[in-house]
Amino acid sequence: MRRRLPSLNGLKAFEAAARHESFTRAAAELYVTPGAVSQQVKGLEDELGLKLFTRARQRLHLTEAGRGYLEVVRDAMDRLAEGTERLRARETAGVLNVTTSPNFAAKWLVHRLGRFAARHPEIDLRVSASLQHVDFARDDFDMAIRHGDGRWSGLDAVKLCAERLFPVAAPGYVRATGGLASPADLARARLLHTNDTRDWQTWLAAAGAAHLDAAKGPVFNQASMAIDAAIDGQGIALGRSALVAWDLLAGRLVKPFPLALKVDYAYWIVAPRATAAKPKIATFRAWLVAEAAGDAERLRAAPAA
C-alpha cells in the first residue's frame, strides 16, 4: 500500500516550533528564517486539514490535535534517529570480513593483528585465507588483500607494497656455510625453492653466478613453507620482501646479499568501489598501508647482514 506521508521539512519545523514554542527559536535551530518555519508549518496544517498551533502573547501553543500529533512525530523521529545511528555504527564498527592468501596471512598479517585490535577495538576482524579470488557480488567479504597487477574490474585497488626478490637465511645457517661473502659462495648452500627452480636461476644469473646448479634442493608449493624452512636452518630461500619483512626485522632471517630483483606483481588492498569508502574499510586500509610503510622504513635503516 502506498504511504501518504507529509513533508519531512514540515514535520521538522512543526516539532522544533512545538519544542521551542517559537518560530524564531525553531528557525535558529534549523538554520532557516522564521518565515520559512511559519510557511512549512502552515503547509503541514493545510495538508492535514487541522490547526496545530494557536498564538497567544507572541507565544505558540499546541492545539489538542497538535499535542496528539506531536507524540506521533516525536516517536517517528526518535526511531528514525536511532535507526540511523545503528546504521552508522555498523559502517564504522562491527564485523569486517577480509580475505587474503595463506602466504600473506601467515607471514605478514597475523602477527600484526593484535596491534590493530588494540587500536580499534570497535572493529571485529574476520580473516579468511584462500588461494581463490573472491567474488564480492556473491561472497560475504568486505575487502581483500590480493597479489597481482592492481587491475581488477569494478574494484577500488590501493597498492600496499611493491615487492623484490632476494635470498634469505637464518643467521646460524649463514655461519654454518662458512659465510656467504659473494653469490659464488652459494655453491656451499642448500637452495630452497617455491614451486620450481626458475626464480633461483633468474637471481643467480643476475648476480653473475649462473654457473651454479640451481636445480637441487627441496621444492615447496607455498612461499611460507620455504621461508619457515629457512628460519629453521634448512637452507637459503628466495623471499619476497613483503613475506620476509617480519622475520628480517625480528632477526630470524638475514639478507646475505644486496641484490634484490624487482617482481612484476605487488600486494593490493581491494574492495568494491561502491563500498570502498566505508569508515571501517577505510580504517583497516589506512592501518595496513601504515604497517607496510613502517616495514619499508625499518628495513632501509637495518644494517646489512
Sequence and secondary structure as in RCSB ss.txt:
>XXXX:A:sequence
MRRRLPSLNGLKAFEAAARHESFTRAAAELYVTPGAVSQQVKGLEDELGLKLFTRARQRLHLTEAGRGYLEVVRD
AMDRLAEGTERLRARETAGVLNVTTSPNFAAKWLVHRLGRFAARHPEIDLRVSASLQHVDFARDDFDMAIRHGDG
RWSGLDAVKLCAERLFPVAAPGYVRATGGLASPADLARARLLHTNDTRDWQTWLAAAGAAHLDAAKGPVFNQASM
AIDAAIDGQGIALGRSALVAWDLLAGRLVKPFPLALKVDYAYWIVAPRATAAKPKIATFRAWLVAEAAGDAERLR
AAPAA
>XXXX:A:secstr
       HHHHHHHHHHHHHT HHHHHHHHTS HHHHHHHHHHHHHHHTS  EEEETTEEEE HHHHHHHHHHHH
HHHHHHHHHHHHHHHHHSEEEEEEE HHHIIIIIGGGHHHHHHH TTEEEEEEE SS   TTTS  SEEEEEE S
  TTEEEEEEE  EEEEEB HHHHHHTT  SSGGGGGGS EEEESSSHHHHHHHHHTT TTS  S S EESSHHH
HHHHHHTTS EEEEEHHHHHHHHHHTS B   S  EE S EEEEEEETTTTT HHHHHHHHHHHHHHHHHHHHHH
HS   
